[in-house]
């Protein structure tokens, strides 16, 4: 397989969500350049409209204008689609608003845990009525909140962000301590907008006092999780070189590149720059001979979304790669941990799962042949789509459309850089 060309991944999904939400509460008009226009972010844009903000049509890579307004009680259920980020972060913001809202999502999202957010929000004073157990649908009534010092049992940017948003827009102090540092897009974005945030180790704090940003303009960097699939493709190629432009390299998201480097991956970082407080650069990727490694639990928050594609890389590397502390994969859009293991096993690889550890026995010379069940999970379909392009592979995917959740046009881009 030969890979050649230059691509630009779509806008960062995490930052696009946050930009839409914060613009919807800002004073005046905001302009968001190069947002991700995919299913998840369209769910966020739709909810912002239902809460009173004016949001122009959200299209991938096109600018979107948002006119922020004081939020009003929605007249219908706020539908989050498949987006856990939408549901959890919006819950934090709604906790600061004195009206009742009902949230729901698709079947996959209704299975994902929400108490990790609703429990601390309840302690702050939000009234939450569960109709779906530890998940959606649920109803929240916000209003006067209490300060909180919260020791989070999981390293989760969604939990941390929900509590920070509740405190900021509710005017109360919040302190969140995590077992490991999670991605810090919220902290960087809020600083960019003028909020005062204190970070000490794995603790993030804000002081009491109402915060409402002015309208802003921002350019969204390319999503590193989306870029990772093409970095993997070029690394696993036999020949060629791929340039991946405008990739966000936030240190709390760059665990994938750090792991790939110690596996022997050849990735050069060029044209480093800063975009609205986020480090950005272009990546030049070349084929590499790869070896196994151990991914430790403390690294997982910085690469949780890249574990499916790292498992694909591990399958084509020499030796046994272990992913430790990855139990969180069981409660993503699918049981990613189980599906990674079962699909790789079906393709002829030796894979084991013990508690929250995934072990993959790699074989660079094995030609994977078989059918992959993606469970309509965008990360899985793209990861196995990459494996399907490697030398000797004959893989049938159960579906392809779920890639549009985070990467519209993924398979067309993939086909365009693989040379016959």
Number of C-alpha atoms within 10 A of each C-alpha: 16 20 26 18 13 14 18 17 26 28 29 22 26 20 22 26 23 22 24 27 23 24 29 29 25 23 17 15 18 23 18 21 19 22 29 32 27 20 20 23 30 24 21 26 27 18 25 26 18 19 21 18 24 19 21 13 15 20 15 19 17 15 19 20 20 28 20 26 18 13 19 15 16 17 11 11 16 23 20 28 22 23 23 21 22 25 26 23 25 25 28 30 24 25 32 25 23 16 15 18 23 22 19 21 23 14 12 18 23 22 18 20 17 23 17 17 22 27 12 20 27 18 14 25 17 26 17 20 14 17 13 13 14 16 20 24 21 20 18 23 21 25 18 14 22 19 20 18 16 16 13 18 11 17 21 20 21 23 25 30 26 26 30 27 26 30 31 25 21 26 21 22 21 24 21 20 21 20 14 20 21 24 23 19 19 20 22 17 19 20 15 16 18 13 17 14 16 14 13 8 10 13 19 21 21 21 17 16 12 12 18 17 17 16 19 18 14 18 17 26 30 28 26 28 27 23 23 22 27 26 27 25 30 31 26 28 22 17 15 18 19 24 21 23 20 27 27 27 23 18 14 15 24 19 20 24 21 14 18 22 13 14 21 17 23 20 21 12 14 14 10 14 14 12 14 16 15 19 16 23 21 22 22 18 25 24 23 19 16 23 21 23 19 14 22 13 15 14 22 24 22 22 23 19 19 24 24 24 28 23 25 24 27 28 28 26 25 18 17 18 24 21 23 20 18 20 20 17 20 15 15 19 22 21 15 23 21 15 20 27 20 18 19 22 16 17 18 15 20 17 22 16 18 9 10 15 17 22 20 27 19 24 19 17 12 15 18 23 16 16 15 23 18 23 17 18 23 20 26 29 25 26 26 24 24 21 25 21 19 21 17 14 15 15 19 14 16 13 15 17 15 19 23 17 22 23 26 19 12 21 17 9 15 18 12 14 20 19 12 7
